[in-house]
Amino acid sequence: MVEATPLHFFDALPAAEALSDRFGRRLSYLRISVTDRCNLRCDYCRPAPDAYRAEAHHQILSFEEIERIVRVAATMGVNKVRITGGEPLVRRDVPLLVEKLAGIPGIRDLGMTTNATLLEKYAHDLAKSGLTRINISLDSLNPLHFRRLTGGELAPVLDGIQAAQEAGLTPVKLNTVLMRGINDDEVPDLIDFAAAIGATIRFIELMPMKQGMDWQQHYIAIDEVLQREAVRARVDVSAALHTGNTAARYLPLNHGAGEVGFIMPMSARFCEGCNRLRLTADGGLRSCLPADHQLNLRDLIRRGGSDEDIRAVFMRSAMIKPEIGIYDFATDHEKRSMIHIGG
Ligand code: SAM
């Protein structure tokens, strides 16, 4: 008798083949930066122009190389992939990559994080190519503040959000990096905006990426924001924060069915549930965002490395994943900025 294939085949991988680290965490989520270029210049993400140099095109992984890496990763239980950057949509033909990755057996969840400036043009193609979800960065609803913060225009971003919803990339998630004195006063407006358009908004604590903005000055803990009257009027802070299976914790809105997410990499680390690996645009495999240690898959592949060699690098990366990610930016060595790592 032929046995039916289990519905979630990769959940059933023998323990020896599924990728896990020394602390028993299963690593099933790969975030892939497809470019270190961006059409915005958010202070918290990108170093000053004199300290920023994008990689030459030949240094960046080709779509075929990315596809191969994901195929191998999928045989080790990676089932969730997010395409990010830099800005992923500045790379030509990204919907083609989406189509390639969506077709890989075992990949059940394929998302993208984008600034949405080019999304109006691509939303439909992305949905058709198999993208299942989209996260959009939105740090201000005030066009002047938006321009000051990002160097770009707000209007195309709002058009992009609408296009994503019309293309069925729902529920759209909006991500706001919280910055004291810059956009923390916009939290109520952002919550109202998201509720009005039926999107979920998540507020992210500012992380100290060394080459970016002055972290001490602008960091604000989520807890402090949750004390504010205007926020409590909108969010049920008495409810237990629930996590779902992501880094975000959610609280329900007081009115209506939605919820608001909070991502607290600084005040409430979520390392114990971390299932992530990151692939940088130039082929570095990183198992921890703040730990500046990565293994080079690009050179291995270009030297003719086998799939077994790629698997070995994944296993090594899992083995060196630290138990806790430590943001120690007091040290003087250069940390890579988010634009280089991929957010
Ligand atoms: N360009 C895309 C975008 O804007 O969403 C994708 C790349 S961006 C690096 C991905 C995410 O990283 C964004 O949500 C951004 O807000 C977040 N991010 C970048 N630097 C950060 C920092 N210093 N602290 C917290 N979040 C940061």
Residues whose N, C-alpha, C, O or C-beta is under 5 A from the ligand:
A	BS01	SAM	Y44 C45 T84 G85 G86 E87 T113 T114 N115 S137 N175 V177 I204 E205 L206 M207 M209 M338 I339 G342 G343
